[in-house]
Amino acid sequence: MPENVEQWWARRQWSKGVAVPYSVGRYRGDWERYPTLIRQYHPDLNHGIVLTQVPPAADVYLLWECDSGHRFIATPAEQRARPSGTRRRSAWCPFCAEAAVPRRVRPAADPTATPHQCGHARDPRRLESDPDDDRCWLCRRLDRTRMTREELVTLAAPGSRAAVSAENSSAATHSWQCAEGHPAFRASIERIIDGRRCPVCRHAREGAGRRAVGEAFHSRYAPPPASAAEPALKQRLADRLAVDLDCNAVRVARPFHSHLEVWPDIVIPELRIAIEYDTTGRHGLEHVGPREASDRRKDRLLRAAGWEVVRVRCSPLRPIGPFDIVAGAVSATVVERLLERFGEIRGDLLVAAYLR
């Protein structure tokens, strides 16, 4: 159970039998990848303890202060995982994050209103347009399809079936299960009625589903380069290797963010090597916390498909794979180090066959 910083420090002093259980700078390598958290942490607010003295996994409440002056309490693990899926700088502060995306307020149901003829509650936001049919909108919407309410409920995930059974609107979002066994997904009832269901199945039908696991191909779903450094590195590699660099995706066996494909920055099918160029980004949100966990999962999927991954990690990021390199800007030295890594992975003789 987390404890305040004074109690935690005193307990560590007692257990280790020293006045300073963790020296200053001991955990510098774990925190230097989070420049935003370094700015938010102030020793004077935390019993004089420096951030580099705090283990990332410590079960302790720390006091943080964002650039806007908001003060909040969070454990190291909570703060490192805070960016989640957003790329706004406000994601590092719970107060700024809530202000950036205000919650929608749904009007409360009228307790005196009688339910519809079908037994479902009335929606105070909807003006009924058919006075001759006093049923909820969803029941009337299902009448225009071949799907019944019972069939709709069976498509829902177990935890959402009760809510779908009582739902009166087709715009509501719930969790649904895939008949092919893919992970549960969130979608509106209208999308389910229209047949736009499991995103993994839908994306697979449009491309990756026709590919063998481990096959490289060109995907329309691949995002554009995140920076000018990636095309520059790709061009330098094209000048040194006689390989096809037009592919931008690799088919994998298990879904990755609702796709059966992953999109490395650079794909070399001849060597079955994927290259990633990683930086922390403008606001220090990229490739840290949950996104680092996503990178590791992506690497595991590629290796399971017979590929190897080489990541160029820009400071302060640290290597997360056996063949990663730490570098700065794209240069001839970085390319030479990549070629050395290729030789370690596939053998110098095979790599030399593709050298220009």
C-alpha positions in Angstrom: 0.0 0.0 0.0 1.5 3.4 -0.9 2.6 5.6 1.9 3.7 9.2 2.1 7.3 10.1 1.2 8.4 10.8 4.8 7.2 7.4 6.1 8.6 5.6 3.1 12.0 7.3 3.5 12.1 6.5 7.2 11.2 2.9 6.6 14.0 2.5 4.0 16.5 4.1 6.4 15.5 1.6 9.0 15.5 -1.5 6.7 18.9 -0.6 5.2 20.5 0.7 8.4 21.9 3.9 6.7 20.9 7.5 6.7 20.8 7.7 2.9 19.3 4.4 1.6 19.4 5.6 -2.1 22.3 7.8 -3.3 21.6 10.8 -5.5 21.8 9.8 -9.1 21.2 6.1 -8.5 18.1 6.0 -10.7 19.1 8.7 -13.1 18.9 6.4 -16.1 15.3 5.4 -15.2 14.1 9.0 -15.0 16.0 10.8 -17.7 13.6 9.5 -20.3 10.9 11.6 -18.7 11.9 15.3 -19.0 8.4 16.4 -18.2 8.4 14.5 -14.9 11.8 16.0 -14.0 10.2 19.5 -14.4 7.2 18.5 -12.3 9.1 17.1 -9.4 10.5 19.4 -6.7 12.6 18.1 -3.8 11.3 20.8 -1.5 7.8 19.4 -1.9 9.0 15.8 -1.1 10.9 15.9 2.1 14.1 17.1 0.3 14.4 13.8 -1.6 15.8 14.1 -5.1 13.9 12.3 -8.0 17.0 10.2 -8.9 16.8 8.7 -5.3 13.3 7.3 -5.9 13.0 3.9 -7.5 10.5 3.8 -10.4 8.7 0.9 -8.7 8.6 2.5 -5.3 5.1 2.3 -3.6 5.2 5.9 -2.4 3.0 9.0 -2.9 4.9 11.9 -4.3 3.8 15.5 -4.7 4.1 16.8 -8.3 3.5 20.3 -9.7 2.8 20.8 -13.4 3.8 23.8 -15.5 0.4 25.4 -14.8 0.9 25.3 -11.1 -1.5 22.4 -10.3 -0.3 20.2 -7.5 -1.3 16.6 -7.3 -0.3 13.3 -5.6 0.7 10.2 -7.6 3.0 7.2 -7.3 6.0 7.0 -9.7 4.3 4.2 -11.6 1.1 6.2 -11.9 2.9 9.3 -13.2 5.1 7.4 -15.7 2.0 5.7 -17.2 -0.1 8.8 -17.3 0.2 9.8 -21.0 -1.7 6.7 -22.2 -3.1 7.2 -25.7 -3.0 11.0 -26.0 -0.2 13.2 -27.3 -1.1 16.4 -25.5 1.3 17.9 -23.1 -1.6 18.3 -20.6 -1.7 14.5 -20.3 1.0 14.6 -17.6 -1.3 16.5 -15.2 -4.8 15.1 -14.2 -6.2 18.6 -13.8 -4.9 19.8 -17.2 -6.1 16.6 -18.9 -9.6 16.9 -17.5 -9.8 20.6 -18.5 -8.6 19.8 -22.0 -11.3 17.2 -22.6 -14.4 18.2 -20.7 -16.8 15.4 -19.9 -20.1 15.3 -21.7 -23.0 15.7 -19.3 -25.9 13.4 -20.0 -29.3 14.7 -18.8 -30.8 12.7 -16.0 -33.9 10.6 -16.8 -37.2 12.0 -15.6 -38.3 9.8 -12.7 -41.9 10.6 -13.3 -41.8 9.6 -17.0 -43.5 6.4 -17.9 -41.5 3.9 -20.0 -42.1 3.2 -23.7 -44.6 0.6 -24.7 -41.7 -1.8 -25.3 -40.7 -1.4 -21.7 -37.5 0.6 -22.2 -36.9 3.9 -20.5 -37.5 7.2 -22.3 -34.6 9.2 -23.5 -34.9 12.9 -22.4 -32.7 14.0 -25.2 -34.8 12.5 -28.0 -38.1 14.0 -29.3 -40.2 11.1 -30.5 -41.2 11.6 -34.1 -43.8 8.8 -34.4 -46.8 9.4 -32.1 -48.5 6.2 -33.4 -45.7 3.9 -32.3 -44.8 4.4 -28.6 -41.7 2.2 -28.7 -38.1 3.3 -28.1 -35.9 4.4 -31.0 -33.8 1.2 -30.9 -36.8 -1.1 -31.2 -38.1 0.8 -34.1 -34.7 0.9 -35.7 -34.4 -2.9 -35.4 -37.7 -3.3 -37.2 -36.1 -2.0 -40.3 -33.4 -4.7 -40.2 -33.3 -8.5 -40.1 -31.7 -8.4 -36.6 -33.7 -8.9 -33.4 -33.0 -7.5 -30.0 -32.1 -11.0 -28.8 -29.5 -11.4 -31.6 -28.1 -8.0 -30.8 -27.7 -9.0 -27.2 -25.8 -12.2 -28.1 -23.2 -10.1 -30.1 -22.4 -8.0 -27.0 -19.6 -8.9 -24.6 -20.8 -10.7 -21.5 -20.4 -7.5 -19.3 -22.5 -5.4 -21.7 -25.4 -7.7 -22.4 -27.6 -6.3 -19.6 -27.0 -2.7 -20.8 -27.7 -3.6 -24.5 -30.9 -5.4 -23.5 -32.2 -2.2 -21.7 -30.8 0.2 -24.3 -33.2 2.6 -26.1 -30.8 4.3 -28.5 -28.7 3.1 -31.4 -26.0 5.7 -30.8 -24.9 4.3 -27.5 -21.5 2.7 -27.3 -20.9 -0.8 -25.7 -18.4 -3.6 -25.8 -18.8 -6.4 -28.3 -17.2 -9.8 -28.9 -15.8 -11.1 -32.2 -16.9 -14.5 -33.5 -13.3 -15.2 -34.7 -12.0 -14.8 -31.1 -10.3 -11.4 -31.5 -10.2 -9.1 -28.5 -13.4 -7.3 -27.5 -14.0 -3.9 -29.1 -16.0 -0.8 -28.4 -18.6 0.4 -31.0 -22.0 2.0 -31.2 -25.1 -0.2 -31.8 -25.6 1.6 -35.1 -22.3 0.3 -36.4 -23.2 -3.3 -35.3 -26.5 -3.1 -37.0 -24.8 -1.8 -40.2 -22.4 -4.8 -40.1 -19.3 -2.7 -39.3 -18.2 -5.0 -36.4 -14.8 -6.3 -35.4 -12.1 -3.9 -36.5 -9.5 -6.6 -36.7 -11.6 -8.7 -39.1 -12.5 -5.6 -41.1 -8.9 -4.5 -41.5 -7.8 -8.0 -42.3 -10.3 -8.4 -45.1 -8.9 -5.2 -46.7 -5.3 -6.3 -46.8 -3.3 -8.3 -44.2 -5.8 -11.2 -44.1 -4.6 -12.2 -47.6 -0.9 -12.3 -46.5 1.1 -15.0 -44.9 2.5 -14.4 -41.4 5.9 -12.7 -41.7 5.2 -11.3 -45.3 6.2 -7.7 -45.9 3.9 -5.6 -48.0 2.7 -2.0 -48.7 -0.3 -1.1 -46.4 -2.6 1.9 -46.8 -3.1 1.9 -43.0 0.6 2.7 -42.3 1.0 6.2 -40.8 3.2 8.8 -42.4 6.7 9.4 -41.1 6.6 11.1 -37.7 9.7 13.2 -38.4 12.1 14.1 -41.3 14.8 11.9 -39.7 13.1 8.6 -40.8 13.1 9.4 -44.5 16.6 10.7 -44.2 17.8 7.4 -42.6 15.9 5.4 -45.2 17.6 7.3 -48.0 21.0 6.7 -46.5 20.3 3.0 -46.2 19.1 2.9 -49.8 22.4 4.4 -50.9 24.3 1.6 -49.1 22.1 -1.5 -49.7 20.6 -2.8 -52.9 17.3 -3.8 -51.2 13.6 -3.0 -51.7 12.5 -0.4 -49.1 9.0 0.3 -50.6 7.2 -2.0 -48.1 5.9 -0.4 -44.9 4.1 -3.2 -43.1 4.7 -6.8 -41.9 1.9 -9.4 -41.4 1.8 -10.7 -37.8 0.0 -13.6 -36.2 -1.9 -11.6 -33.5 -3.7 -8.3 -33.5 -1.8 -5.1 -32.8 -4.0 -2.1 -32.2 -6.9 -3.7 -34.2 -4.7 -4.7 -37.1 -3.0 -8.0 -38.1 0.0 -5.9 -39.3 2.7 -3.7 -37.8 4.3 -0.7 -39.4 8.0 -0.3 -38.7 9.7 2.9 -39.8 11.9 1.0 -42.3 11.3 -2.6 -43.6 14.0 -4.7 -45.2 12.3 -7.8 -46.6 15.6 -9.3 -47.9 17.1 -9.5 -44.5 13.8 -9.7 -42.6 14.9 -6.8 -40.4 12.7 -3.9 -39.2 14.2 -0.6 -38.2 12.6 1.9 -35.8 13.8 5.5 -35.1 12.7 6.5 -31.6 12.7 9.9 -29.9 10.7 11.2 -27.0 9.0 13.8 -29.2 8.1 17.4 -28.6 6.4 17.0 -25.3 8.3 13.9 -24.0 5.4 11.6 -24.6 6.7 9.3 -27.3 8.2 5.8 -26.6 7.9 6.2 -22.8 5.5 4.7 -20.3 2.6 2.8 -22.0 4.1 3.5 -25.4 7.3 1.8 -24.5 5.2 -1.3 -23.5 3.5 -1.0 -26.9 6.9 -0.9 -28.6 8.0 -4.1 -26.7 4.8 -5.9 -27.8 5.4 -4.8 -31.4 8.9 -6.2 -31.2 7.7 -9.5 -29.8 5.1 -9.9 -32.6 7.8 -9.2 -35.3 10.2 -11.7 -33.7 7.5 -14.3 -33.5 7.0 -13.8 -37.3 10.6 -14.5 -38.0 11.9 -10.9 -38.1 14.4 -9.0 -36.0 14.1 -5.4 -34.8 16.8 -2.8 -34.6 15.8 0.4 -32.8 17.8 3.6 -33.1 17.1 5.2 -29.7 17.8 8.9 -29.3 18.9 10.1 -25.9 17.5 10.0 -23.2 15.8 6.8 -24.4 17.6 3.6 -23.5 17.8 0.3 -25.5 15.0 -2.1 -25.0 16.2 -4.9 -27.4 19.4 -6.9 -27.8 20.4 -5.1 -31.1 19.3 -1.5 -30.3 21.7 1.4 -30.6 21.8 4.8 -28.9 22.5 7.6 -31.2 21.6 11.3 -31.9 20.9 12.7 -35.3 21.0 10.6 -38.5 24.5 10.4 -39.8 26.9 8.2 -41.7 28.1 6.8 -38.4 24.6 5.6 -37.5 24.3 3.9 -40.8 27.6 2.1 -40.3 26.5 0.9 -36.9 23.2 -0.4 -38.4 25.2 -2.4 -41.0 27.2 -3.9 -38.2 24.0 -4.9 -36.4 22.7 -6.4 -39.6 25.9 -8.5 -39.8 25.4 -9.7 -36.2 21.8 -10.7 -36.9 22.0 -12.3 -40.4 25.7 -12.8 -40.9 28.3 -10.6 -42.6 28.3 -12.7 -45.7 24.6 -12.2 -46.4 24.7 -8.5 -45.7 27.8 -8.1 -47.9 25.8 -9.6 -50.8 23.5 -6.5 -50.7 26.1 -3.8 -50.3 26.4 -1.3 -53.1 
